[in-house]
Every structure is written in C-alpha cells, then in structure tokens.
Amino acid sequence: MTKLKIGILSYRSAPFGGGQGIYVRDISKALTSLGHSVDVISGEPYPELYSKVGLIKLPGMNLFETFSFKDRLKKFIDNPKNILNIQEFVSTLFGGFPEMRSFGQRVDSYLQLNSKYDIIIDNQSLSYGMLAIQQRFPFIEIIHHPITMDLKHDLESNRKILYWLSRKRWYSFLHMQKKVAPKMKKIITVSKSSKRDIVNDFKCKDVNISVVHNGLDTNVFKPHEGIKRHKYRLITTASADVPLKGLDYTLQAIAELKQNIDIELTVIGKMKEGGHTSRLIKKLNLNELINFKTNLTKEEISIEYAKSSVAIVSSLYEGFGYPVIEAMSCATPLLAAKTSSIPELVGSYATLIESRSSTALSVAIKDVFNNYDEYKTKAYEGREHVIRHFNWKKISKEYEDIIIDNIKQFNNADI
C-alpha cells in the first residue's frame, strides 16, 4: 500500500468540550497508524494531536474566544486590516458566525502554495473555499449532521421574536452550506440517520454519501473494577445551554426523584452562569445535586463513568453521539432517548426511552436502581458491542478504502 500524504481541514478544533476536536484528533491518529502521513490544518482554537500527526496553524482573529465587544475590537485592531478580517469582524458584530467561510478562504490560499497532499478531507466547514479545493485535489467532505437540525431545535426552545431573529442571524452560514453541500462529490457521514437528514435538508445525492461510524479507544473508555460506583449517581454529557442536548429533561427527572432517592448528577460540560440551565437548576432546587465538570481528558471522563451507576443521553438529536458509545464502552448502564442515530448505535444493549419525557426517564431510572444486576449484565454486553463495531482499527480501514477509491477516481489511475 502506497503511503499517502493526507491533509485534514478543521475550521476550529477545541480539544475539550466539543466533538470536532475529538474527531480530528482520533481520525488523524487512526490514519497515521495505517502508515500514512497526516497533517491537520486548523483554525483556532487548535487541537491537541498525537505526536506523529502534523499541525499546520492557520490563525484568524479567533473572535469567539470571547463575547466581550471590547476584547473583540482589540483582536480586530491587533490583526491585519485585510478584506477577509474586516468582513469577519463586521459579520460577528451583527451576530453572525463567519468562521467557516473565513477559514475556507484562508485554507484555499494556503493549499494553492502547498500542493503536497494526495487527498484533502474537510471536517464540515462546507465553505465556498472547498469548491475550489476539490477541483485541485482528491477531496472528501465530512458531515456529521446537517446543522439545520440544530437551528430547528434551537428555534423550538424559545418562541420570542428577538431570540428567533438572533438565532436566524447566527445560523446564516447555512445559506452557504446548503449551496456547497450538494456540489460535494464525496461525503462521509457518521450514521444512517445523518445520511437521511443530509439528503433531505442539504439535497445531496444519496450515491455520493458513505456511512462510516466514528470510532472509540476502548482501552481508555473501559470499566475500572477498582473504582466503586456511587449507588445513586447519574452521569450525562451536555453543552448546558444547547437545546439539542435535552438536558432540561434530565434535570426535571432528577427533580421528580429527589424526594425519595438520594440522587446526584454529574454533567460533563460547562454551565453558562445566569443562563437557561442555571435558572432551571435554581427553580427546581437542584443546586446541591448537580456537579458540572469541564476540560477533562478522555481518561478522566472514563473514571467519571466508572464512579456512576447510570449514564443518561437525553438528546433531542444526535448525528452520532460520542457519549452513547463512551458509556457503553465503560459498561455503565445506559438510558438513551429513542431518536435520530441513537437506536442505530446502541442496538439492544441500552434502554431506549421516549424522547422529551422527564417522566419516562424518571421511571426508567427507578427501574435501573431496582434491577441493577440485570442492567449491569446488559452493560457489559454493550461494551462488547462497542469493541466489535466501533474500534478504530475497523473504522480506519473503512476510511482508507474510501480514500483510495476517491484518489483513483480523481486521477483515473491506480495508485
């Protein structure tokens, strides 16, 4: 097999608190382990990568590091006053999110001067720059799910007109993505559910989309037999004020149970002070029962699962859902919403519950506590399911096959 030079594009790659940084780190390592040379070409914030993976930094103004106008203005003043930076600052000033479009232009310019790559893989920027890049390189677009789903659930969470207008402005990049996505010649997505949504919302051709699940390091996400599980401790992962994650329903279920059970909840995620979740926790009088933890390593997250008796995924939508397979790999009994990709991932090895129902969730939680040995057996079977279907050795080979086929089609020759 010929050693390939692979460039992976990521418009932002925060190493903690977001799936993009995790995905970029893991897929770059997996392809490197097959003997390929991989560079991640990233905007800020930059990812934490494995030692054999190269990092090409494409700095922008990183305006979303802060939400202070004063700090953003200083960033703008301290950077070159070119057209791209001016457009990005003005768009941000009026409530937009221009990072993907700006990154597309920066990386297109970079690749015009650095054409050493055998293939380029873009991690869901879906920016206009990708149209130019796929004319010069074998090219694959990764779409985890169409962001139209985020907008839909965001608007459903708050009917106030000012909120609606601000959200429509924030998600205005979707106009670009809806134009770019159907023109992508090869797309990889992470679930059959996401593929259906991409076809429906982005009007992409079914034949251009391949489904390859995300992988997981099951040597890190594993049971820790030396750590005792807290009997009534629950764990969930959620960006606290993102409606898509359905944290409200978990909090409401905790409120229903707290009178009779000495229950507690660990949330892997950050709570926005004064935000919706903070207010709801105060309203439900849950302050002493909820513990938010952020900036954890994979190893630390695995230990949090080991300390917990039940994992909950109450999301309204998941294109894939790392917390689903993380919990299963740690052999922590899992209660998950029966929606989008989740049934596809869990098979028969987790308990599916009605989405958007705190009552259904509270009933399921009590049942786990009352029949824990039965759920524990299912959880260990779930770990074996993850090892079989979501290991990176299997996933990376599926990627490699698609990459080779894509290069052959582009070059119209064997490699």
C-alpha positions as CSV (number, residue, x, y, z in Angstrom):
1,M,0.0,0.0,0.0
2,T,1.4,3.4,-1.0
3,K,2.0,5.8,1.9
4,L,-0.3,8.8,1.4
5,K,0.1,12.4,2.4
6,I,-3.3,13.4,3.9
7,G,-4.5,16.9,4.8
8,I,-7.4,17.1,7.3
9,L,-9.1,20.6,7.5
10,S,-10.8,21.8,10.6
11,Y,-12.0,25.4,11.0
12,R,-11.9,25.1,14.8
13,S,-10.7,22.2,16.9
14,A,-11.1,22.8,20.6
15,P,-9.5,19.9,22.4
16,F,-12.1,19.9,25.2
17,G,-15.8,20.4,25.3
18,G,-16.7,19.7,21.7
19,G,-16.9,16.8,19.3
20,Q,-14.9,18.4,16.5
21,G,-11.6,18.5,18.3
22,I,-12.1,14.9,19.5
23,Y,-12.9,13.7,16.0
24,V,-9.9,15.4,14.4
25,R,-7.6,14.1,17.0
26,D,-8.9,10.5,16.7
27,I,-9.2,10.2,12.9
28,S,-5.8,11.7,12.3
29,K,-4.2,9.2,14.7
30,A,-6.1,6.3,13.1
31,L,-4.9,7.2,9.6
32,T,-1.4,7.7,10.9
33,S,-1.5,4.3,12.5
34,L,-2.1,2.8,9.0
35,G,1.3,4.2,7.9
36,H,0.0,7.4,6.2
37,S,1.5,10.9,6.8
38,V,-1.2,13.2,8.2
39,D,-1.4,17.0,8.7
40,V,-4.2,18.7,10.5
41,I,-4.7,22.2,9.0
42,S,-6.7,24.1,11.6
43,G,-8.0,27.4,12.6
44,E,-8.1,28.5,16.3
45,P,-8.6,27.0,18.8
46,Y,-6.1,24.4,17.8
47,P,-6.4,20.7,18.6
48,E,-4.2,18.6,20.8
49,L,-2.8,15.9,18.4
50,Y,-0.8,12.7,18.7
51,S,2.9,13.2,18.3
52,K,3.2,11.7,14.8
53,V,0.4,14.0,13.4
54,G,1.5,17.3,12.0
55,L,-0.3,20.5,12.9
56,I,-0.5,23.4,10.4
57,K,-1.9,26.5,12.2
58,L,-4.0,28.9,10.1
59,P,-4.6,31.8,12.6
60,G,-7.6,34.0,12.2
61,M,-8.8,36.6,14.7
62,N,-10.4,33.9,17.0
63,L,-13.2,36.3,17.8
64,F,-15.3,33.6,19.5
65,E,-12.7,33.2,22.2
66,T,-14.7,36.0,23.9
67,F,-18.1,37.6,23.8
68,S,-16.9,40.9,25.0
69,F,-17.1,43.7,22.4
70,K,-14.1,45.4,23.8
71,D,-12.0,42.2,23.6
72,R,-13.2,41.5,20.0
73,L,-12.4,45.1,19.0
74,K,-8.9,44.7,20.3
75,K,-8.4,41.5,18.4
76,F,-9.5,43.3,15.2
77,I,-7.2,46.2,15.8
78,D,-4.3,43.9,16.5
79,N,-4.7,42.0,13.2
80,P,-4.1,43.0,9.6
81,K,-6.9,45.1,8.1
82,N,-7.5,43.0,5.0
83,I,-10.9,42.4,3.4
84,L,-11.3,39.0,5.0
85,N,-10.7,40.2,8.5
86,I,-12.9,43.2,8.0
87,Q,-15.8,41.0,6.7
88,E,-15.3,38.6,9.6
89,F,-15.4,41.3,12.2
90,V,-18.4,43.1,10.8
91,S,-20.4,39.8,10.5
92,T,-19.5,38.9,14.1
93,L,-20.5,42.4,15.2
94,F,-24.0,41.8,13.8
95,G,-24.5,38.4,15.4
96,G,-23.2,36.1,12.6
97,F,-20.8,33.2,12.7
98,P,-18.4,33.7,9.8
99,E,-15.6,31.4,10.9
100,M,-16.3,28.6,8.4
101,R,-16.4,31.0,5.4
102,S,-13.2,32.8,6.5
103,F,-11.4,29.5,7.2
104,G,-12.3,28.3,3.7
105,Q,-10.7,31.3,2.1
106,R,-7.6,31.0,4.2
107,V,-7.1,27.3,3.6
108,D,-7.7,27.6,-0.1
109,S,-5.0,30.2,-0.3
110,Y,-2.7,28.0,1.8
111,L,-3.2,25.0,-0.4
112,Q,-2.6,27.0,-3.6
113,L,1.0,27.4,-2.3
114,N,1.3,23.9,-0.7
115,S,0.1,21.2,-3.1
116,K,1.9,18.3,-1.5
117,Y,-1.2,16.4,-0.4
118,D,-2.6,13.3,-2.1
119,I,-6.1,14.0,-0.6
120,I,-7.8,16.6,1.4
121,I,-10.5,15.8,4.0
122,D,-12.6,18.7,5.3
123,N,-14.3,18.4,8.7
124,Q,-17.7,20.1,8.0
125,S,-16.8,23.7,7.2
126,L,-18.8,23.3,3.9
127,S,-17.4,26.7,2.9
128,Y,-17.1,28.2,-0.6
129,G,-13.3,27.6,-0.4
130,M,-14.0,23.8,-0.5
131,L,-15.5,24.1,-4.0
132,A,-12.2,25.4,-5.3
133,I,-10.1,22.9,-3.4
134,Q,-12.0,19.9,-4.7
135,Q,-11.1,20.9,-8.2
136,R,-7.4,20.7,-7.5
137,F,-7.3,17.7,-5.1
138,P,-9.0,14.4,-4.4
139,F,-11.4,15.6,-1.8
140,I,-13.8,14.2,0.9
141,E,-16.3,16.3,2.9
142,I,-17.2,15.1,6.4
143,I,-20.7,16.0,7.5
144,H,-21.5,14.8,11.0
145,H,-25.1,16.0,10.6
146,P,-26.8,19.0,8.9
147,I,-26.7,22.0,11.2
148,T,-30.3,22.6,10.1
149,M,-31.2,20.2,12.9
150,D,-29.5,22.5,15.5
151,L,-31.4,25.5,14.2
152,K,-34.7,23.6,14.2
153,H,-34.4,22.6,17.9
154,D,-32.9,26.0,18.9
155,L,-36.0,27.8,17.5
156,E,-38.4,25.3,19.1
157,S,-36.8,26.1,22.5
158,N,-37.7,29.7,22.6
159,R,-40.6,31.4,20.6
160,K,-39.7,35.0,21.5
161,I,-39.2,37.1,18.3
162,L,-35.9,38.6,19.3
163,Y,-34.4,35.2,20.1
164,W,-35.7,33.9,16.8
165,L,-34.1,36.7,14.9
166,S,-30.8,36.4,16.7
167,R,-30.7,32.6,16.0
168,K,-31.6,33.0,12.4
169,R,-28.7,35.5,12.1
170,W,-26.3,33.2,13.9
171,Y,-27.1,30.3,11.6
172,S,-27.0,32.4,8.5
173,F,-23.9,30.3,7.4
174,L,-26.5,27.6,6.5
175,H,-27.2,29.6,3.3
176,M,-23.6,28.9,2.3
177,Q,-23.7,25.2,3.4
178,K,-26.9,24.5,1.6
179,K,-25.2,25.7,-1.6
180,V,-21.9,24.0,-1.1
181,A,-23.1,20.5,0.2
182,P,-24.9,19.4,-3.0
183,K,-21.8,20.2,-5.0
184,M,-19.5,17.9,-2.9
185,K,-18.5,14.9,-5.0
186,K,-17.8,12.7,-2.0
187,I,-19.2,12.9,1.5
188,I,-18.7,10.7,4.6
189,T,-21.2,10.9,7.4
190,V,-21.3,9.1,10.7
191,S,-24.7,7.3,10.8
192,K,-27.6,6.2,8.5
193,S,-29.8,8.7,10.4
194,S,-27.4,11.6,9.4
195,K,-27.3,10.4,5.8
196,R,-31.1,10.6,5.6
197,D,-31.0,14.1,7.1
198,I,-28.2,15.3,4.8
199,V,-30.2,14.1,1.7
200,N,-33.4,15.7,2.9
201,D,-32.0,19.0,4.3
202,F,-28.9,19.6,2.1
203,K,-30.4,18.0,-1.1
204,C,-27.2,15.9,-1.6
205,K,-27.3,12.8,-3.8
206,D,-27.6,9.5,-1.9
207,V,-24.9,7.8,-4.0
208,N,-22.3,10.5,-3.1
209,I,-22.6,9.7,0.7
210,S,-20.9,6.9,2.5
211,V,-21.7,6.0,6.1
212,V,-18.7,5.3,8.4
213,H,-19.3,5.4,12.2
214,N,-16.9,7.2,14.5
215,G,-14.6,5.0,16.5
216,L,-13.6,4.9,20.1
217,D,-10.5,4.0,22.1
218,T,-11.9,1.1,24.2
219,N,-8.6,0.8,26.0
220,V,-9.3,4.2,27.6
221,F,-13.1,4.0,27.9
222,K,-13.3,0.9,29.9
223,P,-14.6,-0.5,33.2
224,H,-12.4,0.3,36.2
225,E,-13.0,-2.6,38.6
226,G,-11.1,-0.9,41.4
227,I,-13.4,2.1,41.4
228,K,-16.7,1.8,43.3
229,R,-19.8,3.0,41.6
230,H,-21.9,5.5,43.7
231,K,-25.2,3.8,44.0
232,Y,-27.4,6.8,43.1
233,R,-25.1,8.8,41.0
234,L,-26.0,9.6,37.4
235,I,-23.8,11.0,34.6
236,T,-24.6,12.8,31.4
237,T,-22.7,14.9,28.8
238,A,-24.2,18.1,27.6
239,S,-23.4,21.6,26.5
240,A,-25.6,23.1,29.2
241,D,-27.4,25.7,27.2
242,V,-27.7,23.9,23.8
243,P,-31.3,22.8,23.5
244,L,-30.3,19.9,21.2
245,K,-28.8,18.0,24.2
246,G,-32.1,17.8,26.1
247,L,-30.6,18.5,29.5
248,D,-33.8,20.0,30.7
249,Y,-35.5,16.6,30.7
250,T,-32.7,15.0,32.8
251,L,-32.9,17.8,35.3
252,Q,-36.7,17.5,35.6
253,A,-36.4,13.8,36.1
254,I,-33.9,14.4,38.9
255,A,-36.4,16.8,40.5
256,E,-39.1,14.1,40.3
257,L,-36.9,11.6,42.1
258,K,-35.0,13.6,44.7
259,Q,-37.7,13.3,47.3
260,N,-37.4,9.6,47.6
261,I,-33.8,8.8,46.4
262,D,-30.5,10.3,47.5
263,I,-29.7,11.1,43.9
264,E,-26.9,13.2,42.3
265,L,-25.9,14.1,38.7
266,T,-22.5,14.7,37.2
267,V,-22.7,16.7,33.9
268,I,-19.6,16.6,31.7
269,G,-20.0,20.1,30.3
270,K,-19.9,23.8,31.2
271,M,-22.8,25.7,32.7
272,K,-23.3,29.2,31.5
273,E,-23.7,31.4,34.6
274,G,-27.1,33.1,34.5
275,G,-28.2,31.1,31.5
276,H,-31.2,28.9,31.0
277,T,-29.8,25.8,32.7
278,S,-28.6,27.8,35.7
279,R,-32.0,29.3,36.1
280,L,-33.7,25.9,35.8
281,I,-31.5,24.3,38.3
282,K,-32.3,27.1,40.8
283,K,-36.0,26.8,40.0
284,L,-36.0,23.1,40.7
285,N,-33.9,23.5,43.8
286,L,-31.2,21.2,42.5
287,N,-28.0,23.2,43.2
288,E,-26.7,20.7,45.7
289,L,-27.4,17.7,43.5
290,I,-25.7,18.8,40.2
291,N,-22.0,18.9,39.6
292,F,-20.6,20.2,36.3
293,K,-17.1,19.1,35.2
294,T,-15.2,20.6,32.3
295,N,-11.8,20.3,30.5
296,L,-11.5,16.6,31.3
297,T,-9.2,14.3,29.5
298,K,-10.5,11.1,28.0
299,E,-9.0,9.2,30.9
300,E,-10.7,11.5,33.4
301,I,-14.1,11.1,31.7
302,S,-13.7,7.3,31.8
303,I,-13.2,7.5,35.5
304,E,-16.3,9.6,35.9
305,Y,-18.3,6.9,34.1
306,A,-16.7,4.3,36.5
307,K,-18.0,6.3,39.5
308,S,-21.5,6.4,38.2
309,S,-24.3,3.8,38.3
310,V,-26.3,5.1,35.3
311,A,-25.5,7.1,32.2
312,I,-28.1,9.3,30.5
313,V,-28.3,10.6,27.0
314,S,-31.5,12.7,26.7
315,S,-30.6,14.4,23.5
316,L,-33.3,15.6,21.1
317,Y,-31.0,14.8,18.2
318,E,-27.6,13.1,17.7
319,G,-25.8,12.8,14.4
320,F,-23.7,10.2,16.1
321,G,-23.3,10.8,19.8
322,Y,-19.9,10.0,21.4
323,P,-21.5,9.9,24.9
324,V,-23.6,6.9,23.8
325,I,-20.6,4.7,22.9
326,E,-18.4,6.1,25.7
327,A,-20.9,5.0,28.3
328,M,-21.4,1.6,26.7
329,S,-17.6,1.1,26.4
330,C,-17.3,1.8,30.1
331,A,-20.0,-0.8,30.9
332,T,-22.2,1.8,32.6
333,P,-25.9,1.1,32.3
334,L,-27.3,3.5,29.7
335,L,-30.7,5.2,29.3
336,A,-30.9,6.9,26.0
337,A,-33.5,8.8,24.0
338,K,-35.1,6.9,21.2
339,T,-34.3,9.4,18.5
340,S,-32.1,10.0,15.4
341,S,-29.0,7.9,15.3
342,I,-29.1,6.6,18.9
343,P,-31.1,3.3,18.2
344,E,-28.7,2.6,15.4
345,L,-25.7,2.9,17.8
346,V,-26.9,1.0,20.8
347,G,-28.7,-2.0,19.3
348,S,-30.2,-4.0,22.1
349,Y,-27.6,-3.1,24.6
350,A,-29.1,0.0,26.2
351,T,-32.6,1.1,27.3
352,L,-34.3,3.4,24.9
353,I,-36.7,5.9,26.4
354,E,-39.3,8.2,24.9
355,S,-37.7,11.5,23.8
356,R,-38.7,14.7,25.5
357,S,-40.3,13.0,28.5
358,S,-38.9,13.5,32.0
359,T,-41.5,11.2,33.4
360,A,-40.4,8.3,31.1
361,L,-36.8,9.0,32.1
362,S,-37.5,9.0,35.9
363,V,-39.5,5.7,35.6
364,A,-36.5,4.2,33.8
365,I,-34.0,5.4,36.3
366,K,-36.0,3.9,39.2
367,D,-36.2,0.6,37.3
368,V,-32.4,0.5,36.9
369,F,-31.9,1.1,40.6
370,N,-34.4,-1.7,41.4
371,N,-33.0,-4.2,39.0
372,Y,-29.3,-3.2,38.8
373,D,-27.8,-6.7,38.3
374,E,-29.9,-7.2,35.2
375,Y,-28.8,-3.8,33.7
376,K,-25.2,-4.4,34.7
377,T,-25.2,-7.6,32.6
378,K,-26.6,-5.7,29.6
379,A,-24.0,-3.0,30.1
380,Y,-21.1,-5.5,29.9
381,E,-22.6,-6.9,26.7
382,G,-22.8,-3.4,25.4
383,R,-19.1,-2.9,25.9
384,E,-18.5,-6.0,23.7
385,H,-20.8,-4.5,21.1
386,V,-18.7,-1.3,21.0
387,I,-15.5,-3.3,20.8
388,R,-16.8,-5.2,17.8
389,H,-18.4,-2.3,15.9
390,F,-16.7,1.0,16.9
391,N,-13.0,0.1,17.2
392,W,-10.6,2.4,15.3
393,K,-8.8,-0.4,13.5
394,K,-12.1,-1.3,11.7
395,I,-13.1,2.3,11.2
396,S,-9.7,3.5,9.9
397,K,-9.7,0.7,7.3
398,E,-13.2,1.8,6.1
399,Y,-11.8,5.3,5.7
400,E,-8.7,4.1,3.9
401,D,-10.8,2.2,1.3
402,I,-12.9,5.3,0.6
403,I,-9.8,7.5,0.4
404,I,-8.1,5.2,-2.1
405,D,-11.2,4.9,-4.3
406,N,-11.6,8.7,-4.2
407,I,-7.9,9.2,-5.3
408,K,-8.3,6.6,-8.1
409,Q,-11.4,8.3,-9.4
410,F,-9.8,11.8,-9.3
411,N,-6.6,10.6,-11.1
412,N,-8.4,8.0,-13.2
413,A,-5.5,5.7,-12.5
414,D,-4.3,3.1,-9.9
415,I,-2.0,4.1,-7.1
